[in-house]
Structures are given as C-alpha cells and as structure tokens.
C-alpha cells in the first residue's frame, strides 16, 4: 500500500494530533469516541505519529484550518451539504 506523504509545517502538524488521538481511543477498553476512519487514515499516512505520545496538544493548533492541511484532508473526505473544508484561521 502506498502511503500518502505528509509535508506539513510545525504548526500544521499539530492538526494531526486530534486524528491520532481518535485513532488511539479506539484501543481503549471503553472508548469515549469511536472513529474507525481515523485509524484507516493513520494507516494511510506516511508520518511518525509516535512522537505525539509525549507531545502536548494545544487548542490553537487544533483550531487552525490551514491550506496544506485541507489538501491532505480532501484526500480522505469529500465535501457534502453538511461537511465543508475551509482553509482559513478560526
């Protein structure tokens, strides 16, 4: 399987933390969030997610919507009437 290469800046990389966290939550005995697609996306991205195990996420990093991140997200999600991918700062 060819994995999607990720070339994000330091700030943009923080946007992968919520995705990683949702995928990790699937392994919990009693998960709060059940998001099977997050695990599939993690498996499809060529990125060293293990570094997040000691990283502290920031609300700012989780709230930004940057253009290069939207390009990556569009590979996994389609826009719908209810889902819009906006490349702008929150």
GISUL-V786238 format. One record per pair of residues at least 24 apart in sequence whose C-alpha atoms are under 10 Angstrom apart, sorted by the first residue. I is the first residue (numbers start at 1). GAP is how many residues later the second one is. If there is no record, write none. Layout:
i: {I;I}
gap: {GAP;GAP}
This chain:
i: {1;1;2;2;2;3;3;3;3;3;3;3;4;4;4;4;4;4;4;4;4;5;5;5;5;5;6;6;6;6;6;6;6;7;7;7;7;7;8;8;8;8;9;9;10;11;11;11;11;11;12;12;12;12;12;12;12;12;13;13;13;13;13;14;14;14;14;14;14;14;14;14;14;14;15;15;15;15;15;15;15;15;15;15;15;16;16;16;16;16;16;16;16;17;17;17;17;17;17;17;17;17;17;18;18;18;19;19;20;20;20;20;21;21;21;21;24;37;38;40;41;41;41;44;45;60;60;62;63;63;64;64;64;65;65;66}
gap: {42;43;42;43;44;38;39;40;41;42;43;44;37;38;39;40;41;42;43;68;71;39;40;41;42;67;39;40;41;42;62;63;66;39;40;61;62;65;58;60;61;64;59;60;51;49;50;51;53;55;49;50;52;53;54;55;56;57;34;36;48;49;56;38;41;42;43;44;45;46;47;48;49;50;42;43;44;45;46;47;48;49;50;51;54;26;31;33;36;41;45;46;53;32;34;35;36;38;39;40;41;44;45;39;43;44;30;43;29;30;32;33;28;31;32;36;29;39;38;36;32;34;35;32;27;29;30;28;26;27;24;25;26;24;25;24}
